[in-house]
Amino acid sequence: MPPISVLIKPSSGNCNLRCKYCFYYDTMSKRQNPSFGFMTHSTLEAVMKEVLAFAEGECSIAYQGGEPTLIGLDFYKMSMELQDKYNVNKVKIHNSIQTNGYSMNKAWAEFFVKHHFLVGLSLDGISKVHDYYRINDRGEGSFHQVMETINLFRKHGVEFNILSVVTGKSALDIKRNYEFYKRHGLKFLQFIACLDPMGEEPGKREYSLTPEVYGEFLIQLFQLWFQDLQTGEQPYIRQFENYISILLGLPPESCDMRGTCGKQYVVEANGSVYPCDFYAMEQYCIGNLCENSIPEIDEARKKSGFLEQSQSHHVRCRVCKYYFICRSGCRRNRLDTEPYEQYFCKSYQMFFEACLPKMSEIALQIQRK
């Protein structure tokens, strides 16, 4: 079987920040049981035992939240012990964690280095931009704590990248944000389009990212990146790297850029499993690793038709000249009417119209080399 990918939420949606645009807060608000608390050691053991008995070759285990570090460092030490204990197939395990970086210390940094964790660190840009939405329960911004964490990680040699949520406000500051990242030597960047609450008409929230604004954001970001590419100083930007991979005939590693959902196992704190982080609600639950085997969960996934539904693309997408590279984008950003239309369709058309020729040129140069 292909490598298995598991995303564990050990703290459920519990968090020490109150980010105004948090999609998981919205998800929790739509569940009968909003929070599953903290994952017990017995649940963690059941998860590791089942996942590693099934895995072959490689296994990716990511920890996310909420804020996954709230459960404490001992949980992760136990996780490493259980991985050693139950890795019966001797697979290569890749561990990663996504954190807001609000409460890091030396012990965490040393642990990440010792166990080769890749850390995704949330930072939306300059202090004015970051602190607008990423606040604590007292309404205070978290920018300075994140910058302290960056210094801490560098001091101890933690491997990390930056995750930036693109809102309607932050998109307008992309030049200043890009220069800020560059000035601070932040060279591994992932930009994530902000999600509106599920079931709401998109574009109505204060933080909403509209198609026109997102299109301009992508164009400006690419132009800045392409300018630095000419001198070999460009950062790694996941979205652009994936597009160029597609032009080279390679599959994108990001599921939202494949146009169809991948086989994921999103595990909540009580062991319940969902097919995607964006759909961790009762109606999408496909089992529980404290009770069900991976094959049983896969069978439930198949019966749900979740993956197949993601393959339903609007006819306008399929005849579009950019469909081969856009692929209708992430399912979560498709409007709730079948056949599904991509909310950011205009964004991608604007972007590809302006930037696809240069991306094709880059791909051609790579092929020649």
C-alpha positions in Angstrom: 0.0 0.0 0.0 1.1 3.7 -0.4 2.6 5.5 2.6 0.0 6.2 5.3 -0.7 9.7 6.5 -2.1 10.3 9.9 -3.0 13.7 11.5 -3.6 13.5 15.3 -5.4 16.1 17.4 -4.1 15.3 20.9 -5.6 18.5 22.4 -8.8 18.4 20.2 -9.6 22.0 19.4 -8.3 23.4 22.7 -6.0 26.4 22.2 -4.2 29.1 24.1 -5.0 31.6 21.4 -8.4 32.9 20.1 -7.6 33.5 16.4 -10.7 35.2 14.9 -10.6 33.2 11.7 -9.9 29.7 13.2 -11.6 27.2 11.0 -11.5 24.5 13.6 -13.3 26.7 16.1 -16.1 26.8 13.5 -15.9 23.0 13.0 -16.2 22.5 16.8 -19.2 24.8 16.9 -21.0 22.5 14.5 -20.5 19.3 16.5 -22.7 17.7 19.1 -19.5 17.3 21.2 -17.4 20.5 20.5 -14.3 19.3 22.3 -13.0 15.8 23.0 -10.6 17.1 25.6 -7.0 15.6 25.7 -6.0 12.3 24.3 -5.3 9.6 26.9 -2.2 7.4 26.8 -4.5 4.4 26.2 -6.0 6.1 23.1 -2.6 7.1 21.9 -1.4 3.5 22.3 -4.4 2.2 20.4 -3.7 4.7 17.6 0.0 3.9 17.3 -0.5 0.1 17.5 -3.2 0.0 14.7 -1.5 2.6 12.4 2.0 1.0 12.6 0.6 -2.5 12.2 -0.9 -1.4 8.9 1.8 0.9 7.6 4.3 -0.2 5.0 7.4 1.6 3.7 6.8 5.0 5.2 4.4 6.6 7.7 3.7 10.3 8.2 2.4 11.3 11.7 1.4 14.9 12.2 0.1 16.6 15.3 -2.2 19.5 15.0 -5.0 21.3 16.9 -6.2 23.5 18.3 -2.8 23.8 19.9 -1.2 20.4 20.1 1.5 21.4 22.6 -1.2 22.1 25.3 -1.2 18.4 26.2 2.4 18.6 27.4 5.7 17.3 26.4 5.3 14.0 28.2 2.6 13.0 25.7 5.1 13.3 22.9 7.8 11.4 24.7 5.3 8.6 25.2 4.4 8.8 21.5 8.1 8.2 20.6 8.2 5.2 22.9 5.1 3.8 21.4 6.4 4.3 17.9 9.5 2.3 18.8 7.4 -0.4 20.4 4.8 -0.9 17.7 6.9 -0.2 14.5 6.7 -3.9 13.7 7.1 -3.4 9.9 10.2 -1.2 10.4 8.7 1.7 8.4 10.4 5.1 8.1 8.3 7.4 10.3 8.1 11.2 9.6 6.9 13.2 12.6 5.7 16.8 12.3 3.7 19.2 14.4 1.9 22.5 13.7 2.1 25.0 16.6 1.2 28.7 17.1 4.6 29.0 18.9 3.0 30.9 21.8 4.5 28.8 24.7 7.7 27.2 23.5 10.8 26.6 25.6 14.2 24.9 25.5 12.8 21.5 26.4 10.4 21.5 23.4 13.2 22.7 21.1 15.6 20.0 22.2 12.8 17.4 21.9 12.0 18.4 18.3 15.7 18.2 17.3 16.3 14.9 19.1 13.4 13.3 17.3 13.7 15.0 13.9 10.3 16.8 14.0 9.5 19.2 11.2 7.6 22.1 12.9 5.0 24.2 11.1 5.0 27.6 12.9 2.1 30.0 12.4 3.1 33.6 11.5 0.9 35.8 9.4 3.5 38.5 8.7 4.6 41.8 10.3 3.3 42.5 13.8 0.4 44.7 12.6 -0.9 42.0 10.3 -0.2 39.0 12.6 -1.7 40.6 15.7 -4.9 41.7 14.0 -6.4 38.2 14.2 -4.0 36.0 16.2 -4.8 37.1 19.7 -4.9 35.5 23.2 -7.9 35.3 25.5 -7.1 38.9 26.7 -7.2 40.3 23.2 -3.4 40.7 23.1 -1.4 39.9 20.0 1.0 36.9 19.8 3.6 38.3 17.3 6.5 38.8 19.8 6.1 35.4 21.4 6.3 33.8 17.9 9.4 35.8 17.0 11.0 34.6 20.3 10.1 31.0 19.3 11.8 31.5 16.0 15.0 32.7 17.8 14.7 29.7 20.1 14.3 27.2 17.2 17.3 28.7 15.4 19.5 28.6 18.5 18.8 24.9 19.0 18.6 23.9 15.3 14.9 23.0 15.0 13.8 22.4 11.5 10.7 24.6 10.9 8.7 26.4 8.2 6.2 29.2 8.3 2.5 28.8 7.8 0.7 32.1 6.9 -3.1 32.4 6.7 -4.1 34.8 3.9 -7.0 37.0 4.9 -8.6 39.9 3.1 -6.4 42.2 5.1 -3.1 40.4 5.1 -3.3 39.9 1.3 -3.1 43.6 0.8 0.2 43.7 2.7 2.0 41.0 0.8 4.9 43.1 -0.3 5.7 44.2 3.3 5.1 40.7 4.6 7.4 39.2 2.0 10.1 41.7 2.7 9.7 40.9 6.4 10.1 37.2 5.8 13.1 37.8 3.6 14.7 40.2 6.1 14.4 37.6 8.9 15.7 34.8 6.8 12.4 32.8 6.7 12.9 30.8 3.6 10.2 28.0 3.8 6.8 29.5 3.4 3.3 28.1 3.0 0.4 30.5 2.4 -3.1 29.2 3.3 -6.2 30.9 1.9 -8.5 31.8 4.9 -11.7 29.8 5.1 -15.1 31.2 5.8 -17.4 29.3 8.1 -18.8 26.2 6.6 -22.4 26.6 5.3 -22.1 30.4 5.1 -22.1 32.5 2.0 -18.4 33.2 1.5 -16.9 36.7 1.5 -19.1 38.2 4.2 -16.8 38.0 7.3 -14.4 40.8 8.2 -11.4 38.5 7.6 -12.9 37.0 4.4 -10.6 36.6 1.4 -12.5 37.5 -1.8 -11.5 36.0 -5.2 -10.4 39.3 -6.6 -8.1 40.1 -3.7 -6.7 36.6 -3.6 -6.0 36.7 -7.3 -4.0 39.9 -6.9 -2.2 38.5 -3.9 -1.0 35.4 -5.8 0.2 37.6 -8.7 2.1 40.0 -6.5 3.6 37.1 -4.4 4.7 35.3 -7.6 6.3 38.5 -9.0 8.3 39.0 -5.8 9.3 35.4 -5.7 10.2 35.3 -9.4 12.4 38.4 -9.0 14.4 36.7 -6.3 14.6 33.5 -8.4 16.7 35.4 -10.9 19.4 35.8 -8.3 18.9 32.4 -6.6 17.6 34.1 -3.4 13.9 32.9 -3.7 12.3 31.3 -0.7 10.6 27.9 -1.0 6.9 28.7 -1.5 4.9 25.4 -1.4 2.2 26.5 -3.9 4.6 27.6 -6.6 6.8 24.6 -6.2 3.7 22.4 -6.6 2.6 24.2 -9.8 6.0 23.7 -11.3 5.9 20.1 -10.4 2.7 19.7 -12.3 4.2 21.4 -15.3 7.1 18.9 -15.1 4.6 16.0 -15.2 5.0 15.2 -11.5 2.1 14.8 -9.0 1.7 17.7 -6.5 2.3 16.6 -2.9 -0.4 19.0 -1.6 -3.9 17.4 -1.8 -5.7 20.7 -2.5 -3.6 21.0 -5.7 -4.4 17.5 -6.8 -8.1 18.5 -7.2 -9.3 15.4 -5.4 -9.1 14.5 -1.7 -6.3 12.1 -0.6 -6.7 9.2 1.8 -6.1 10.8 5.2 -6.7 9.7 8.7 -7.6 12.7 10.9 -7.7 11.4 14.5 -9.5 13.4 17.2 -8.5 13.1 20.9 -11.0 10.3 21.6 -9.7 8.2 18.7 -12.5 9.0 16.2 -11.4 9.2 12.6 -12.4 11.7 9.8 -11.4 11.8 6.1 -10.2 15.4 6.3 -9.3 18.0 8.8 -11.9 20.4 7.3 -14.7 17.8 7.9 -14.1 16.6 11.4 -17.8 16.4 12.2 -20.1 13.6 13.2 -21.7 13.1 9.8 -18.2 12.5 8.3 -16.9 10.2 11.0 -15.6 6.9 9.5 -14.6 5.0 12.7 -12.6 5.1 15.8 -9.1 3.6 16.2 -9.9 2.4 19.7 -12.5 0.1 18.2 -11.9 -0.2 14.4 -9.0 -1.4 12.3 -7.6 0.6 9.4 -9.3 -1.8 6.8 -12.6 -1.3 8.5 -12.1 2.5 8.5 -11.2 2.4 4.8 -14.3 0.4 4.1 -16.4 3.0 5.9 -14.6 5.7 3.9 -15.5 3.9 0.7 -19.2 3.6 1.6 -19.3 7.3 2.5 -18.2 8.3 -1.0 -16.2 11.1 0.4 -13.2 10.7 -2.0 -15.5 10.3 -5.0 -17.5 13.5 -4.1 -14.2 15.4 -4.4 -13.9 14.3 -8.0 -17.1 16.1 -9.0 -15.9 19.1 -10.9 -18.1 21.6 -12.7 -18.2 21.3 -16.5 -16.8 24.9 -16.7 -13.8 23.7 -14.8 -13.3 20.7 -17.1 -13.3 22.8 -20.3 -11.2 25.6 -18.8 -7.7 26.0 -20.4 -6.2 26.1 -16.9 -7.9 23.0 -15.6 -4.8 20.8 -16.1 -3.0 22.8 -13.5 -5.8 24.2 -11.3 -7.8 21.0 -11.1 -10.6 22.8 -9.4 -8.7 23.4 -6.2 -9.6 22.3 -2.7 -13.0 20.7 -2.1 -13.5 22.9 1.0 -13.4 26.0 -1.2 -16.1 24.7 -3.7 -19.5 26.1 -3.4 -22.2 23.9 -1.9 -24.1 23.3 -5.1 -23.5 20.2 -7.3 -21.8 20.1 -9.7 -19.4 22.0 -7.5 -17.9 25.4 -8.6 -14.6 26.6 -7.1 -15.1 29.8 -5.1 -11.6 31.0 -6.0 -12.1 30.3 -9.7 -11.5 34.0 -10.7 -8.4 34.1 -8.4 -6.8 31.2 -10.3 -7.8 32.6 -13.7 -6.2 35.9 -12.8 -3.1 34.2 -11.5 -2.5 31.8 -14.4 -3.2 34.5 -17.0 -0.5 36.6 -15.5 2.0 34.1 -14.3 1.7 30.7 -16.1 4.0 31.7 -18.9 6.9 32.4 -16.5 6.1 29.2 -14.6 6.3 27.3 -17.8 9.6 28.9 -18.6 11.0 27.8 -15.2 9.8 24.2 -15.8 11.4 24.2 -19.3 14.7 25.4 -17.8 14.6 22.6 -15.2 13.9 20.1 -18.0 16.9 21.3 -20.0 19.2 20.9 -17.0 
